[in-house]
Amino acid sequence: MHKLLAQQIAAATAEHGEVDLARLAELVSVAFESFDRDRRELQAHNLRLDTAVSNMSQGLVMFDAAGRLVIHNPRYAEIYKLEPGALTAGQTLRDLLALRVANGTFPGDPDAYIERLRGTIEAGETLSNFIELDDGRTIAVVSQPMAGGGWVATHEDITERRRAQMKIEHMARHDALTDLANRVLLRERLTEALLHVERGQKLAVLCLDLDQFKSVNDSLGHPVGDELLRTVAGRLRGCVRETDTISRLGGDEFCIVQTDIADAADVERLSRRISEAVRAPYMLHGHSINIDVSIGIALAPTDGTDANDLIKHADMALYGAKGDGRGIFRFFEPTMDARMKARRALELALRRAFENGEFELYYQPMLNLTEGSARCCEALLRWHHPERGMVSPVEFIPVVEEMGLIVALGEWVIRQACRDAALWPDDICVAVNLSPTQLVHKNLLPTVLSALAAAQLPARRLELEITEAVLMQNTELTLQALHRLRALGIRISMDDFGTGYSSLSYLRSFPFDKLKIDRCFISGLDNSAEASAIVQAVTSLAERLGMTTTAEGVETMEQLERVRALGCTDVQGFLYSRPVPLCELTKLLGAQSARKDAAA
């Protein structure tokens, strides 16, 4: 446009040097207006550019072809903690780096960096690199060549972005609750460790399962359960080496990869350390908690060199440990595969049994020695498997507890026992066993109340039996539940009394109505003076405390006479009656009532 104005001004000059002054003045005025407009536009453009550069989230520096600073923004000085005014046009890159070296924001060798940068720029390429500062920040630097020489570089603080990315990557491989490795990282570490096995090393995979955890979680709530899992994780960390891997697979299941072992003895020592650490009492949220741990072990290369196979075999060994009594460790054996399949088949059959109503209650009467008749009948769960026939409770009850069905099945037992007892004479009560999980479950009291109401059975005709093992779990909550039940008029008895080391201490905490003396003492009456002394001590103690005593497992007339002489008030055992189905019990109780009526 300025060129066009110049041509027009030249045209306004007449031949022989004469000038059209009016036309010239008009064109010059237009030219000045054009120049002023361009100046204002340029100023506005520069202002916008300066504003954009000054407000960039990245630091910016521009160097000319001679390597001197042309432009910089405040963000660059802010990132590297340079004083205001420290950067001036004309400074070299070496000058700038010297400032950063002085204040500790350039960790490398300036000469090496300058040589690398110049070589890249002269080749017309972009240089991207990261600077890790001593204060923990990470700066991403991108230097790009410019047409005509020189380069422009952006410096971005990506610390938070990198931390967020690292956190995401960490969470993808770690358990959110315990911060232990998850299944993904476990397999990565195990696969990596197996490469060393190929070179002659050995390793072990240990699968762990916490015993009694479900009871704690159900009774005290998930916050306490979560805290328990975190505490267990901390204790496990104290048992292993840095080269080992601990993983939480989910719930209360953990897995450990123990690397570079000499032999099975190394794994045994680790297993014992773990057992001792996990068994130590816990004090969480004001509750004293005791749990145990079962451990299954697979060795590489003996039991396999594939990650999936080793975990599978360790899991089989864990099932074996739990099946052999819990709280122990077992090494994998090939026969365990069949046992695990049988166990899973049992679990499926139990679920079907619950859905199809295959469970039934048998009853074993307790004979009162004073009256010579039954005053209470204990409800005993039986399972009629469609193919195997009668399955022992010893076999299926532990599995029901591990499956989490014990509360639902226990509720059914309470309701069915109350319905059955409502058909008996009014002076006979029914006794029902409670598991640790049932006793502290929030639905126990509503279940008992609704069962009594539905059967129209007085509370005095229901007796609930608990073992010392129940009391040892969550004592405070347990005692609270027992007091609430007893306040309704329900009788409470301690089963298997005398088998625990602290049975007597519990008599101070709760006024039981009945003590059931364990059968091991009754069977020893014939040849053990100690057994007789224990039975007599229990009966004397119970009498002073206003409790009745039932001798369990009485099978001979000699045992009957001995417990009578030692002061027992009731007996239970095959001598009087085996556990029988309801129809047979009804006949037995009917005959008993007929005898009473005849005697009256």
C-alpha positions as CSV (number, residue, x, y, z in Angstrom):
1,M,0.0,0.0,0.0
2,H,2.9,2.4,0.8
3,K,4.4,1.6,-2.6
4,L,1.1,2.6,-4.3
5,L,1.0,5.9,-2.4
6,A,4.5,6.7,-3.5
7,Q,3.6,6.1,-7.1
8,Q,0.6,8.3,-6.8
9,I,2.7,11.1,-5.2
10,A,5.2,10.8,-8.1
11,A,2.3,11.0,-10.6
12,A,1.1,14.2,-8.9
13,T,4.3,16.0,-10.0
14,A,3.7,17.6,-13.4
15,E,6.1,17.5,-16.2
16,H,9.1,19.9,-16.1
17,G,9.1,19.6,-12.3
18,E,5.8,21.3,-11.6
19,V,3.9,20.0,-8.7
20,D,0.1,19.7,-8.2
21,L,0.3,20.9,-4.5
22,A,-3.3,20.2,-3.7
23,R,-3.1,16.7,-5.0
24,L,0.3,16.2,-3.3
25,A,-1.0,17.5,0.0
26,E,-4.0,15.1,-0.2
27,L,-1.8,12.1,-1.0
28,V,0.7,12.9,1.8
29,S,-2.2,13.2,4.3
30,V,-3.4,9.8,3.2
31,A,0.1,8.4,3.5
32,F,0.5,9.7,7.1
33,E,-2.8,8.3,8.0
34,S,-1.8,4.9,6.6
35,F,1.6,5.0,8.4
36,D,-0.1,5.9,11.7
37,R,-2.7,3.1,11.3
38,D,0.1,0.6,10.5
39,R,2.0,1.8,13.6
40,R,-1.0,1.4,15.8
41,E,-1.7,-2.1,14.4
42,L,2.0,-3.0,14.9
43,Q,1.8,-1.8,18.5
44,A,-1.4,-3.7,19.1
45,H,0.2,-6.8,17.6
46,N,3.3,-6.4,19.7
47,L,1.2,-5.9,22.8
48,R,-0.8,-9.0,22.1
49,L,2.4,-10.9,21.5
50,D,4.0,-9.6,24.7
51,T,0.9,-10.4,26.7
52,A,0.7,-13.9,25.3
53,V,4.5,-14.5,25.9
54,S,4.3,-13.0,29.4
55,N,1.3,-15.2,30.4
56,M,2.5,-18.5,29.0
57,S,2.5,-21.4,31.4
58,Q,5.9,-22.4,30.0
59,G,9.1,-20.5,30.3
60,L,10.3,-19.1,26.9
61,V,13.7,-18.0,25.7
62,M,14.7,-17.1,22.1
63,F,18.2,-16.9,20.8
64,D,19.4,-15.4,17.5
65,A,21.8,-16.9,15.0
66,A,24.8,-15.6,17.1
67,G,23.4,-17.5,20.1
68,R,22.4,-14.3,22.0
69,L,19.2,-13.9,24.0
70,V,16.5,-12.0,22.1
71,I,13.3,-12.7,24.0
72,H,12.5,-14.2,27.4
73,N,9.4,-14.2,29.6
74,P,8.9,-13.9,33.4
75,R,7.8,-17.6,33.7
76,Y,11.4,-18.7,32.7
77,A,12.9,-16.8,35.5
78,E,10.2,-18.0,37.9
79,I,10.8,-21.7,37.0
80,Y,14.5,-21.4,37.7
81,K,14.2,-19.0,40.6
82,L,16.2,-16.2,38.9
83,E,16.1,-12.7,40.3
84,P,14.1,-10.1,38.3
85,G,16.4,-8.4,35.9
86,A,18.9,-11.2,35.9
87,L,18.1,-11.9,32.2
88,T,18.9,-9.2,29.6
89,A,18.9,-9.2,25.8
90,G,22.2,-10.0,24.3
91,Q,23.2,-12.6,27.0
92,T,24.7,-15.8,25.7
93,L,23.3,-19.2,26.6
94,R,26.5,-19.8,28.6
95,D,25.8,-16.6,30.6
96,L,22.3,-17.8,31.3
97,L,23.4,-21.3,32.3
98,A,26.0,-19.8,34.6
99,L,23.2,-18.0,36.5
100,R,21.4,-21.3,36.9
101,V,24.4,-23.2,38.0
102,A,25.0,-20.6,40.7
103,N,21.5,-21.0,42.2
104,G,21.4,-24.8,41.8
105,T,18.9,-25.1,39.0
106,F,21.1,-26.6,36.3
107,P,22.3,-30.0,37.5
108,G,24.4,-31.0,34.4
109,D,27.6,-29.9,32.6
110,P,26.9,-26.6,30.8
111,D,29.6,-27.1,28.1
112,A,28.3,-30.6,27.3
113,Y,24.7,-29.3,27.1
114,I,25.6,-26.3,24.8
115,E,27.6,-28.6,22.5
116,R,24.7,-31.0,22.3
117,L,22.2,-28.3,21.7
118,R,24.2,-26.5,19.0
119,G,24.8,-29.7,17.1
120,T,21.0,-30.5,17.1
121,I,20.0,-27.0,16.1
122,E,22.6,-26.7,13.3
123,A,21.2,-30.0,12.0
124,G,17.8,-28.4,11.8
125,E,16.4,-30.8,14.4
126,T,14.4,-30.4,17.7
127,L,16.0,-31.3,21.0
128,S,13.7,-32.5,23.7
129,N,15.0,-33.3,27.2
130,F,14.0,-33.5,30.9
131,I,15.8,-31.7,33.8
132,E,15.4,-33.2,37.2
133,L,16.0,-30.4,39.8
134,D,17.3,-31.0,43.3
135,D,14.1,-29.7,44.8
136,G,12.2,-32.6,43.2
137,R,10.7,-30.8,40.2
138,T,10.9,-32.0,36.6
139,I,11.2,-29.5,33.8
140,A,10.5,-30.5,30.2
141,V,12.6,-28.5,27.6
142,V,11.9,-28.4,23.9
143,S,14.4,-26.4,21.7
144,Q,13.4,-25.8,18.0
145,P,15.5,-24.2,15.3
146,M,14.2,-21.0,13.6
147,A,14.4,-20.0,10.0
148,G,17.4,-17.7,9.4
149,G,19.3,-19.2,12.4
150,G,18.8,-19.2,16.1
151,W,16.3,-21.2,18.2
152,V,13.4,-20.9,20.5
153,A,13.0,-23.0,23.6
154,T,10.1,-23.7,25.9
155,H,10.6,-24.9,29.6
156,E,7.5,-26.5,31.2
157,D,7.3,-27.6,34.9
158,I,5.6,-31.0,34.5
159,T,6.2,-32.1,38.1
160,E,2.5,-32.5,39.1
161,R,1.6,-34.1,35.7
162,R,4.5,-36.6,36.1
163,R,3.5,-37.3,39.7
164,A,-0.1,-37.9,38.6
165,Q,1.1,-40.2,35.8
166,M,3.4,-42.1,38.3
167,K,0.5,-42.4,40.7
168,I,-1.7,-43.8,38.0
169,E,1.0,-46.3,37.0
170,H,1.5,-47.2,40.6
171,M,-2.2,-47.7,41.2
172,A,-2.4,-50.0,38.2
173,R,0.1,-52.4,39.8
174,H,-0.7,-51.9,43.5
175,D,-3.5,-52.7,45.9
176,A,-5.3,-49.5,46.9
177,L,-5.9,-50.6,50.5
178,T,-2.5,-52.0,51.5
179,D,-0.2,-50.6,48.8
180,L,1.1,-54.1,48.3
181,A,1.6,-55.4,44.8
182,N,-1.6,-56.5,43.0
183,R,-2.1,-59.5,40.7
184,V,-0.7,-57.6,37.7
185,L,2.6,-56.7,39.4
186,L,2.7,-60.1,41.1
187,R,2.7,-61.9,37.8
188,E,5.3,-59.5,36.4
189,R,7.6,-60.1,39.3
190,L,7.0,-63.8,39.3
191,T,7.7,-64.1,35.6
192,E,10.9,-62.1,36.0
193,A,12.0,-64.3,38.9
194,L,11.4,-67.4,36.9
195,L,14.0,-66.3,34.4
196,H,16.5,-66.8,37.2
197,V,15.1,-70.2,38.0
198,E,16.0,-71.2,34.4
199,R,19.6,-70.3,35.3
200,G,19.6,-72.6,38.3
201,Q,18.0,-70.6,41.2
202,K,15.0,-71.7,43.2
203,L,11.9,-69.7,44.5
204,A,8.8,-70.3,46.4
205,V,5.2,-69.1,46.0
206,L,3.2,-68.8,49.3
207,C,-0.6,-68.3,49.2
208,L,-1.9,-67.0,52.5
209,D,-5.5,-66.8,53.9
210,L,-6.4,-65.2,57.2
211,D,-8.5,-67.4,59.5
212,Q,-11.4,-65.8,61.4
213,F,-11.1,-62.6,59.3
214,K,-14.7,-62.8,58.0
215,S,-16.0,-63.0,61.5
216,V,-14.1,-59.8,62.4
217,N,-15.3,-58.1,59.3
218,D,-18.9,-59.0,59.9
219,S,-19.0,-58.3,63.6
220,L,-16.8,-55.1,63.8
221,G,-17.5,-53.6,60.4
222,H,-15.5,-53.0,57.2
223,P,-13.4,-50.0,58.7
224,V,-12.0,-52.3,61.3
225,G,-11.5,-55.1,58.8
226,D,-9.7,-52.7,56.4
227,E,-7.4,-51.5,59.2
228,L,-6.7,-55.2,60.2
229,L,-5.7,-55.9,56.6
230,R,-3.4,-52.9,56.5
231,T,-1.8,-54.0,59.8
232,V,-1.3,-57.5,58.5
233,A,0.3,-56.1,55.4
234,G,2.7,-54.2,57.6
235,R,3.6,-57.3,59.6
236,L,4.2,-59.3,56.4
237,R,6.6,-56.6,55.1
238,G,8.6,-57.2,58.3
239,C,8.9,-60.9,57.5
240,V,10.4,-60.8,54.0
241,R,13.5,-59.5,52.2
242,E,13.5,-56.5,49.8
243,T,14.0,-59.0,46.9
244,D,10.7,-60.8,47.8
245,T,7.3,-59.7,46.6
246,I,4.2,-59.5,48.8
247,S,0.8,-59.2,47.0
248,R,-2.8,-58.8,48.1
249,L,-4.9,-60.9,45.8
250,G,-8.2,-59.6,47.2
251,G,-10.2,-59.9,50.4
252,D,-8.0,-61.6,53.1
253,E,-5.9,-63.5,50.5
254,F,-2.2,-62.7,50.1
255,C,0.6,-64.1,48.0
256,I,4.4,-64.0,48.6
257,V,7.1,-64.7,46.1
258,Q,10.3,-65.7,48.0
259,T,13.3,-65.6,45.6
260,D,16.7,-67.1,45.6
261,I,16.1,-69.9,48.2
262,A,18.5,-72.7,49.0
263,D,15.9,-75.3,49.9
264,A,12.5,-75.9,51.5
265,A,13.9,-75.1,54.9
266,D,14.2,-71.5,53.9
267,V,10.5,-71.4,53.1
268,E,9.6,-73.2,56.4
269,R,11.4,-70.5,58.3
270,L,9.6,-67.8,56.5
271,S,6.3,-69.5,57.0
272,R,6.9,-69.7,60.8
273,R,7.9,-66.0,60.9
274,I,4.6,-65.1,59.1
275,S,2.5,-67.3,61.4
276,E,4.0,-65.8,64.5
277,A,3.6,-62.2,63.2
278,V,0.0,-62.7,62.1
279,R,-1.0,-64.5,65.3
280,A,0.2,-61.8,67.6
281,P,-2.9,-59.9,69.1
282,Y,-4.2,-56.8,67.4
283,M,-5.7,-53.7,69.2
284,L,-7.7,-51.8,66.6
285,H,-10.3,-49.2,67.3
286,G,-10.6,-50.2,70.9
287,H,-11.1,-53.9,70.1
288,S,-8.7,-56.8,70.9
289,I,-8.6,-59.1,67.9
290,N,-7.0,-62.5,67.4
291,I,-6.7,-64.2,64.0
292,D,-4.5,-66.9,62.4
293,V,-3.1,-67.6,59.0
294,S,-3.1,-70.7,56.7
295,I,-0.3,-71.0,54.1
296,G,0.1,-73.0,51.0
297,I,3.5,-73.4,49.3
298,A,4.6,-74.3,45.8
299,L,8.3,-74.5,44.9
300,A,10.0,-73.8,41.6
301,P,11.3,-75.6,39.7
302,T,10.0,-78.7,41.6
303,D,6.3,-77.8,41.3
304,G,6.5,-76.0,38.0
305,T,8.2,-73.2,36.2
306,D,5.1,-71.4,34.9
307,A,3.6,-68.5,36.9
308,N,0.1,-69.7,36.5
309,D,0.9,-73.3,37.5
310,L,2.9,-72.2,40.6
311,I,0.1,-69.9,41.9
312,K,-2.5,-72.6,41.2
313,H,-0.4,-75.2,43.1
314,A,0.2,-72.9,46.0
315,D,-3.5,-72.3,46.2
316,M,-4.1,-76.1,46.2
317,A,-1.7,-76.4,49.1
318,L,-3.6,-73.6,50.9
319,Y,-6.8,-75.6,50.6
320,G,-4.9,-78.5,52.0
321,A,-3.7,-76.4,55.0
322,K,-7.2,-75.1,55.7
323,G,-8.6,-78.6,55.4
324,D,-6.1,-80.0,57.8
325,G,-7.1,-77.6,60.6
326,R,-6.1,-74.1,59.6
327,G,-3.3,-72.1,61.2
328,I,-0.7,-74.3,59.5
329,F,1.4,-74.4,56.3
330,R,1.4,-77.1,53.7
331,F,3.7,-77.8,50.7
332,F,2.0,-78.7,47.4
333,E,1.5,-82.4,46.7
334,P,0.2,-83.8,43.4
335,T,-2.7,-85.5,45.2
336,M,-4.0,-82.0,46.3
337,D,-5.4,-81.4,42.8
338,A,-8.0,-84.1,43.4
339,R,-8.7,-82.7,46.9
340,M,-9.3,-79.2,45.6
341,K,-11.7,-80.5,42.9
342,A,-13.6,-82.4,45.6
343,R,-13.6,-79.3,47.8
344,R,-15.1,-77.2,45.0
345,A,-17.6,-79.8,44.2
346,L,-18.6,-79.8,47.9
347,E,-19.0,-76.0,47.8
348,L,-21.3,-76.2,44.8
349,A,-23.3,-79.0,46.4
350,L,-23.7,-77.0,49.7
351,R,-25.1,-74.0,47.8
352,R,-27.6,-76.3,46.0
353,A,-28.4,-78.0,49.3
354,F,-29.3,-74.7,50.9
355,E,-31.4,-73.7,47.9
356,N,-33.1,-77.1,47.7
357,G,-33.8,-77.6,51.3
358,E,-31.6,-80.6,51.8
359,F,-30.7,-79.8,55.4
360,E,-32.5,-81.3,58.3
361,L,-32.5,-81.0,62.1
362,Y,-31.9,-84.0,64.4
363,Y,-32.3,-83.7,68.1
364,Q,-30.5,-85.3,71.0
365,P,-32.3,-85.2,74.4
366,M,-30.6,-84.3,77.6
367,L,-31.6,-86.4,80.6
368,N,-32.3,-84.7,83.9
369,L,-30.9,-87.0,86.6
370,T,-33.3,-85.7,89.3
371,E,-36.5,-86.2,87.3
372,G,-35.3,-89.0,85.1
373,S,-36.7,-87.4,82.0
374,A,-35.6,-85.0,79.2
375,R,-35.9,-81.3,79.9
376,C,-34.0,-80.0,76.8
377,C,-33.1,-81.3,73.3
378,E,-30.1,-80.1,71.3
379,A,-30.7,-79.3,67.7
380,L,-28.0,-80.8,65.4
381,L,-27.7,-80.0,61.7
382,R,-27.7,-82.9,59.3
383,W,-27.2,-82.9,55.5
384,H,-28.7,-85.6,53.3
385,H,-26.6,-85.4,50.1
386,P,-28.6,-86.8,47.2
387,E,-25.7,-89.1,46.2
388,R,-23.5,-89.4,49.2
389,G,-26.2,-89.8,51.8
390,M,-25.7,-88.4,55.3
391,V,-22.6,-86.0,55.3
392,S,-20.9,-85.4,58.7
393,P,-21.2,-81.8,60.1
394,V,-17.5,-82.0,60.8
395,E,-16.9,-82.1,57.1
396,F,-19.3,-79.5,55.9
397,I,-19.7,-76.9,58.7
398,P,-16.1,-75.5,58.3
399,V,-16.7,-75.2,54.5
400,V,-20.1,-73.4,55.2
401,E,-18.2,-70.9,57.4
402,E,-15.6,-70.2,54.8
403,M,-18.2,-69.8,52.1
404,G,-20.0,-67.1,54.2
405,L,-23.2,-69.2,54.4
406,I,-23.1,-69.8,58.1
407,V,-25.2,-66.8,59.1
408,A,-28.0,-67.6,56.6
409,L,-27.9,-71.3,57.5
410,G,-27.7,-70.5,61.2
411,E,-30.9,-68.3,60.9
412,W,-32.7,-71.3,59.2
413,V,-31.6,-73.5,62.1
414,I,-33.0,-71.1,64.7
415,R,-36.3,-70.7,62.9
416,Q,-36.7,-74.4,62.3
417,A,-35.8,-75.4,65.8
418,C,-38.3,-73.0,67.3
419,R,-41.0,-74.3,65.0
420,D,-40.2,-77.9,66.0
421,A,-40.0,-77.1,69.7
422,A,-43.5,-75.5,69.6
423,L,-44.8,-79.0,69.0
424,W,-43.2,-80.4,72.1
425,P,-44.6,-80.4,75.7
426,D,-44.4,-76.9,77.3
427,D,-41.7,-77.9,79.9
428,I,-39.1,-79.0,77.3
429,C,-36.7,-76.4,75.7
430,V,-34.6,-76.6,72.5
431,A,-30.8,-75.9,72.5
432,V,-29.2,-74.3,69.4
433,N,-25.5,-73.8,68.8
434,L,-24.2,-70.4,67.7
435,S,-21.1,-69.9,65.6
436,P,-18.7,-66.9,66.4
437,T,-20.0,-65.1,63.3
438,Q,-23.6,-65.6,64.2
439,L,-23.2,-64.3,67.7
440,V,-21.9,-60.9,66.8
441,H,-23.9,-60.5,63.6
442,K,-26.3,-57.6,63.6
443,N,-29.2,-59.8,62.5
444,L,-29.0,-62.2,65.4
445,L,-31.4,-60.5,67.8
446,P,-34.0,-59.7,65.1
447,T,-33.7,-63.3,63.9
448,V,-34.3,-64.8,67.4
449,L,-37.2,-62.5,68.1
450,S,-38.9,-63.2,64.8
451,A,-38.3,-67.0,65.2
452,L,-39.9,-67.0,68.7
453,A,-42.8,-64.9,67.5
454,A,-43.5,-66.9,64.4
455,A,-43.5,-70.2,66.4
456,Q,-45.2,-68.7,69.4
457,L,-42.5,-70.2,71.5
458,P,-41.7,-68.6,74.9
459,A,-38.2,-67.2,75.2
460,R,-37.6,-69.5,78.3
461,R,-37.8,-72.5,76.0
462,L,-34.9,-71.5,73.8
463,E,-31.3,-72.2,74.9
464,L,-28.3,-70.9,73.0
465,E,-25.0,-72.8,73.3
466,I,-21.7,-71.1,72.7
467,T,-18.1,-72.5,73.0
468,E,-15.2,-70.8,74.5
469,A,-13.8,-70.2,71.1
470,V,-16.8,-67.9,70.4
471,L,-16.0,-65.9,73.6
472,M,-12.3,-65.5,72.6
473,Q,-13.4,-63.5,69.5
474,N,-14.4,-59.9,70.1
475,T,-15.1,-60.4,73.8
476,E,-16.8,-57.0,74.3
477,L,-19.3,-57.4,71.5
478,T,-19.9,-61.0,72.4
479,L,-20.8,-60.3,76.0
480,Q,-23.1,-57.4,74.9
481,A,-24.9,-59.8,72.6
482,L,-25.2,-62.4,75.3
483,H,-26.6,-60.0,77.8
484,R,-29.2,-58.8,75.3
485,L,-30.3,-62.3,74.6
486,R,-30.5,-63.3,78.3
487,A,-32.5,-60.2,79.1
488,L,-35.2,-61.6,76.8
489,G,-35.4,-64.7,79.0
490,I,-33.3,-67.0,76.7
491,R,-31.0,-69.4,78.5
492,I,-27.3,-69.3,77.7
493,S,-25.0,-72.3,78.1
494,M,-21.2,-72.8,77.6
495,D,-20.5,-75.9,75.5
496,D,-17.3,-78.0,75.8
497,F,-16.5,-76.4,79.2
498,G,-13.0,-77.0,80.5
499,T,-11.2,-77.5,77.1
500,G,-10.0,-73.9,77.0
501,Y,-7.3,-72.3,79.1
502,S,-9.5,-69.4,80.3
503,S,-12.9,-71.0,80.7
504,L,-13.1,-70.0,84.4
505,S,-12.3,-66.3,83.6
506,Y,-15.4,-66.1,81.4
507,L,-17.7,-67.2,84.3
508,R,-16.8,-63.8,85.9
509,S,-17.8,-61.9,82.8
510,F,-21.2,-63.6,82.1
511,P,-23.7,-65.5,84.3
512,F,-24.2,-68.6,82.2
513,D,-27.3,-70.8,83.0
514,K,-25.5,-74.1,82.1
515,L,-22.1,-75.5,81.8
516,K,-21.7,-78.5,79.4
517,I,-18.7,-80.6,80.5
518,D,-16.7,-81.8,77.5
519,R,-16.8,-85.5,76.6
520,C,-13.1,-85.8,76.9
521,F,-13.4,-85.6,80.7
522,I,-16.3,-88.0,80.8
523,S,-14.5,-90.7,78.8
524,G,-11.6,-90.4,81.2
525,L,-13.6,-91.0,84.4
526,D,-12.9,-94.8,84.3
527,N,-9.1,-94.5,84.5
528,S,-8.2,-90.9,85.4
529,A,-8.3,-89.4,88.9
530,E,-7.6,-86.0,87.3
531,A,-10.8,-86.2,85.1
532,S,-12.9,-87.0,88.2
533,A,-11.4,-84.1,90.1
534,I,-12.1,-81.7,87.2
535,V,-15.7,-82.8,86.8
536,Q,-16.3,-82.5,90.6
537,A,-14.7,-79.1,90.6
538,V,-16.9,-77.9,87.8
539,T,-20.1,-79.2,89.3
540,S,-19.2,-77.6,92.7
541,L,-18.4,-74.3,91.1
542,A,-21.6,-74.4,89.0
543,E,-23.7,-75.1,92.0
544,R,-22.3,-72.2,93.9
545,L,-22.9,-69.9,90.9
546,G,-26.5,-71.2,90.4
547,M,-25.8,-73.0,87.1
548,T,-26.7,-76.5,86.0
549,T,-24.2,-78.9,84.5
550,T,-24.6,-81.4,81.7
551,A,-22.1,-84.2,81.2
552,E,-21.6,-84.8,77.4
553,G,-20.8,-88.1,75.8
554,V,-22.2,-90.4,78.5
555,E,-22.3,-93.9,76.9
556,T,-22.2,-96.4,79.7
557,M,-24.1,-97.0,83.0
558,E,-20.8,-96.7,84.8
559,Q,-20.2,-93.2,83.4
560,L,-23.8,-92.3,84.3
561,E,-23.4,-93.3,87.9
562,R,-20.0,-91.6,88.2
563,V,-21.3,-88.2,86.9
564,R,-24.4,-88.5,89.1
565,A,-22.1,-89.1,92.1
566,L,-19.9,-86.1,91.1
567,G,-22.8,-83.8,91.1
568,C,-23.9,-83.4,87.4
569,T,-27.5,-82.4,87.0
570,D,-28.0,-83.6,83.4
571,V,-26.4,-86.0,81.0
572,Q,-26.3,-86.2,77.2
573,G,-25.1,-89.2,75.2
574,F,-25.8,-92.4,73.4
575,L,-26.7,-94.2,76.6
576,Y,-29.9,-92.2,76.8
577,S,-30.5,-91.4,73.1
578,R,-28.6,-90.9,69.9
579,P,-29.5,-87.8,67.8
580,V,-32.8,-88.6,66.1
581,P,-35.0,-87.0,63.5
582,L,-38.0,-85.0,64.6
583,C,-40.5,-87.8,64.1
584,E,-38.6,-90.2,66.4
585,L,-38.1,-87.5,69.0
586,T,-41.8,-86.7,69.0
587,K,-42.5,-90.4,69.8
588,L,-39.9,-90.4,72.6
589,L,-41.3,-87.2,74.2
590,G,-44.8,-88.5,73.8
591,A,-43.9,-91.7,75.7
592,Q,-42.2,-89.6,78.4
593,S,-45.3,-87.5,78.9
594,A,-47.4,-90.6,79.1
595,R,-45.2,-92.0,81.8
596,K,-45.4,-88.7,83.7
597,D,-49.2,-88.7,83.4
598,A,-49.4,-92.3,84.6
599,A,-47.2,-91.5,87.6
600,A,-49.3,-88.6,88.5
